[in-house]
Amino acid sequence: MTDQPGTTPTWPDLPPGPYGTLSPDVPRRHAEAPMEPATLPSGDRVPMIVRYADVRALLMSPAASRNLREPGLPRLVRGPFLDDDPAALVNQDPPEHTRYRRITHGTFTPRNIERWRARTAAIATELVDAAGPEFDLVADYALPLPARVICELLGVPLDHYAQFLGWTELFLSTTETHAEARAEGLAAFTAYTRELIEQHRAEPGDDLIDLLVAARDGGDGLSEDELVNMVFTLILAGHETTASMIIRGVFRLLCHPDQYAELTARPELLEPAVEEILRHEAPGSNGMLRRITADVEISAGTLPAGSVVLPNLFAADHDPRAFADPLRFDIHRFAGTPPPPHLAFGHGPHYCLGANLARMELQEAFRALVNRLPGLCAQEDLAAVRWTDGAFVHRPVRLLVKAG
């Protein structure tokens, strides 16, 4: 296996491995340098935490703050980014964060999410059947599936899909040359979201936005800025992030055609397979920063108060101390007696609020593929597939497949 041509590492000292796998430098860090600094896309350097137990402990620590808005702190990227918004759930600390989660938690329960499983399955089947014998899995399936699902869930007109795609691609760019355009895109996206919420207030229904507008903890509801940010985050995460997991998951299965064939023959392996895809592939990025507000002791050493560190969930999910032979992709790993839970959705107070929704979408996305296209295979040499450059999420740009 060789590196893909044309791939420019977004993280200079953490280039992806062959076929989009974990950076080859991470196993060395696991063994010898579990908090060695890494260079962020911004050019700043911060200690990167890579061991599973250390990352879990850090994500649980009340001293690991997501408030990174003080001047002079290291930044993940140059220019406006999600870290700058104090109304964002992912940027809040208790007690604000606790209140926000309490209000919104009921909206994303498994019971609520199951209401949309049948519709998600129908959209996935429709897209697979319309794709033809040869198609681009990215453009014809992985991108439109979560886009259509999230548009229907939120009550967003589907004709705005192309606009969402442009906004999210800009916002997830990590290159400095896109900083100004990212700011403009964020402003336009936010303005549209505010209009959308007002439309739902004027004509309420039972879409996800309506549930969020109505969400209460006693008499307390979300503020206008919190509502806007939640809808914005759902569109962003429910579109590009989920699409990237479908793309990376299919790519990995095509690298292991024996496992794809077994999945078609043994549908009971579908849910464990999705968990392994989440562990092995997610989040397709190197994580988000934390500011340490009091000294924190982890196995790798002391994280001093005032420092900014990067808990790398992707690296933690490949720690040999937690997962046997962690670089191996194995759809059986989470069947039977499972290993420790993966960290694809995070851990602790900031565990992904939309995890149930993402799991359901991924399950139905892969179910439709294995049921309708049991002979799915690549049309091209997988070593030659081009991957995204300069983006927060690393995935194939195009993936040509045929029904088999």
N, C-alpha and C positions, 0 to 999 in steps of 0.2 A: 504494500500500500504506500502511496506517495501523497504529498501535499497537493491540494488543488491549485492549479495555475491561477494567477491573478488575484490571490487572496492577500490583502494588506491587513496585517493585524491591527485591530482597534486598540488593543492593549499591548504596547510595544514589547514588554517582556513576558507576555502570556499568549504567544501565538497559538491558534488552534492546532490540534494534532491532525494526523491523516484522517480523511473522510469526516471532518468536522468534529472529531472527538476532543476529549479533554486535552488541555495544553500539556505537552510532554514534561514541562517543568514542575507540574503539580506533584507527581509522585516523589520527586526529590524534596519538595517542600514538606510533604507529609512526614518523611523520614528524618529530615535534617534541619529544616528551617520553617517551623509551623507558624511563625509570625513575621517572616521576612517582608520588608516593604515591597510593594508592587507599584508600577507606574500606571496611573489612571489615564483615561483618554484626555483629560485636561492637561496632563503633564505633571500634576502633583503626585507625590509619593506618600503612601500611607502603609502601615503594617497590615498585612493580609492574613486573616485567620483561616486555616484550611482544614483543621481536624474536626471531625464530626462532633465529638463531645464538647470541644471548645466553642464551636459555632452555636450549638444548642444552648450552652450555658450563657453565652453572650446575648443571644436573642431573648432569653428569659430574664436577664438582669435588668432591674430598674435603673441601673446606672448607664445603660446603653440607650442614649437618646437619639431620636430622629430629628431633633431641632438642629439643623445645620445652617441656620440663617445668619449667624454672627459674622461680621466682616472678618476677612482674613483666613477663614477656615478652608481646608482643602475642598475642592469641588470635583465631582465626578466628570463633568463636562464644562466647557466654557460657554457662557451665555445662559439664557433662561432655561430652567429645567424643573422637573416635578419637585425637586428638593426645596424650591423657593416658595411654595404655596403653603401658608400656615393653615389653610382650611382643609388641606388634603389629609385624609385619614392616615395615610402612611407616614405623615410628618408629625403627627401629634403624639404627645406623651400624656400619661395620666395627670390630672383627672379628666382632661378634655377628651383624650382618646377613649377612656373607659365609658364616658357618656355616649360618645358617637357610636361605639360598638353596641352598646346596650339598646340604643334606638333602632339600629339597622339589622341587628342579628336575626330577628324573626323573618325578615324578608328573604333570607337566603337559606332557610332550613331545607333539609332533604325533601320534606313533604311539599313545600312550595315549588322547589326546582323540578320535582317529578311531574308537575302539571305540564311542563314543556317538553318532556322526553319524547312523547309520540310525535309532536310536530317537528322536533329536531331530527328524529329518525326519518320522517317523511321527506324533509328537505334534503338530507344526505342521500337517500335513495334516488330522489329526483335528479340530483346533480350527477350521481354516478351513471344513471341510465342515459342521461343526455350527453355525457362526455364523449361517447363514441369509442371505437376500438383502440385509438391512439390519442393521447391528450397530455396536456401539461398539468400535472397534479397541483401545482401551485396556483396557476391562474384559473383553472377550470373547476377546482374542488376545494382546496385548503383555504384559499382566501374568501371565496363567496359563501362557503358554508357558515362559518361563525359570523360573517357580516350579516347574512340574512337572518340568522337566529337572533343576534343581538338587536337588529332593527325591529324584528317582530316582538321580542320581549319588551323592548322599550317603547314601542309604538312610534318608531321613527320611519318616515317614508323611505322606501328602498331606493328611490331615485337619488338619494344623497350618499349612496354607497361610495361612489367614485371620489366624492369630496372628503369623506371620512378616510379613505385610503390615502389620499394625499396628505391630509393633516397628520395622521398617525405616522406615516413614513418620515415626515419632517420632524415630528416631535421625538421620535426614537433615534434620530441621527445623533451621533456623538462627535461629529467633525466641527471644528471651529468655523469653517467656511459657511456652515448652515445656521449659525447662531442667530443672525438677524431674521432669516426666514422662519426659523423655529419660533421666535417671539411673535412674529406676525401671524403665523398659523395658530399659535396658542390663543391669541386674542380673538381671532375669527371663530375658532372652535368654541371658546367660552361664550362668546356672544350668541352663537347658534344654540348652545345648550340652554342658556337663559330663556330664549324665545320658546324652545321646546317645552320647558317646564311650565311656562305661562300658558301655553296651549293646553297642556294637560290639566292645569288648574281650572281653565275656562270650560273644558269639556272632559270631565273625569271619566275614567274607565277602569279596567283592571289590569293594565299593563304594569311593568316593573316600575316605571316612573310614578305611576299613580300609587303604588304600594309605598314607595319611598316618601312621596308627599304626605301620605297618611300615617307614616310610621311615627309612633309616639312611645315614650317611656313616661307613663303618667300623663301629665300635660305638656311634656317637653318634646319638641320635634326638632328636626334639622333646620339650621339657619339657611338662608338663601345661598350663601357661599358654599356651605357644606353640601347642599343639594346639587348645586352646579358641579362641584368637584366630584361627587359620587357618580353622577351620570357620565361626566367626562371620563372618569377612571373605568367605568364599566364598558364604555365604547372602546377605549384604548386597549384594556386588558382582554375584553371579550371579543376583540377583533384580531389584532395583530399577534398578541401573545398566544392565543389559542390556535390561530392559523399556523404559527411557527412550530408549535408542538405537533400538529398534524403532519406538517412537512418533514420535520426532523424524525418523527416516529416512522413514517412511511419510508423515508430514506434509509433508516437503520434496518427496518425489516427487509428492504430490498438488498441490503448488504448481507442479510442472513436469510436467503430464500427458504431454507429448510424450516426456519421458525415461522415464516409466513404461512407455509404449507401446513404446518401443524396447527396453526391458529385457525385455518379454514376448516380443518378436520375436527378440531376440539374447541367448540365455541365457549366451553366453560373456562378456557384460559384467557378469554378476552379481558376481563377485569384485572387479573394479575398482570397481563401484558401491558395494559395501560399504566399500571403502577411502575413497572420496570421502565417504560418509556419516560415517565415523569422523572424517575431517579436518574436514568442514564443520560437523558437529553435536557431536562429542564434545569433551570429556566432558560438555558441557552445563552446566559449572560453570567457575569461574575459577581453580581450582587449589588447591594446598596450600602452606603456608608452609615456608620454610627459614631456619635460623639460621646466620649466617656466622661461622665460627670463625677465619678468617684472611682478610686482605684479598684480594679477588678482582677481577681486572681483566676487564671485558667492554667491548664497543664503546660501550655507553651511559655508561661511566664506572667509577669504583671503588666496589665494595661493601665497606665497612669491617668489620673484625672486630667482632663483637658486635651487628651489626644483624640484623634479621629482615626478609626480603623475600618477595615473592610471585612466583614464576615462573608466568606465565599461559600454560598450554598452549593454551587456546582462542584467545587472541590470537596466539600464535606460529604457529599453523596457518593464520592469515589474514594473514601478513606478506607483502607484495608482493615483498620481497627473496628469498623462497623459493618462492612460488607465483604464477604469472601470473594476473592478474585474480582475486585470492583470494576476493572476495566472491561470485563466480559459482559456483553449484552445477553440476557437470558430471560425469556418470557416466563420461565418457571419460578423465578426467584421469589415472587410474592405469592406463589401457590403453596398449599400445605402449611408448613410452619414458616411464617414470614420472618424476614430479618427486621431490624429496627425500622421505624417509619422513616421514609425519605423526607427531605427538607425542601422539595420542589415548591411547596406552598408556604414555606417559612416555618416558624415555630413560635410559641409564646403569644404574647398580646397582639403581635402584628401578623398572626397566622392569616393567610389570605381569606378575606370575607367571601369571595366568590369561588372557593375551592369546590363546593358541591356542584355549582354550575359548570365549571371547567371540566370536572370529572365526567359529568353526564354528557357533555358535548363530545369529549374525546372518545368515550365508550361508543356513542352512536356513530361517530365518524369512522372509526375502525370497524365497527360491526357492519356497516353498509359496504365497505370495501371488501372484507373477507367473504361476506355472503354473496355479493353480486359479481365480484371479480376474483374468484379463487386462483386464477392463473396470472394475476398481476405481476408484471416484471418491468425492468428498466429498458428503455429504448436506446440508452447511451451508456458509455463507460462511466460508472459512478465516480471513478477517480478524476474525471474531467469536469464534473459538475461545478459550476461557479457559485460561490457563496457570497453573501452580503458583505460589503466593506463599510466601515465607518458607521455601524449601527449598533444600538444597545443590544439587540437580539441578533444572534448569528444563525443563519439558515440558508439553504439553497435558494438561489434566485429563481431558478426554473428546474423542474424535474419531469422530464419526458418519460412517460410510461405507456405500456400497452396492455390491453385486457388479457392477453395470453391465449 
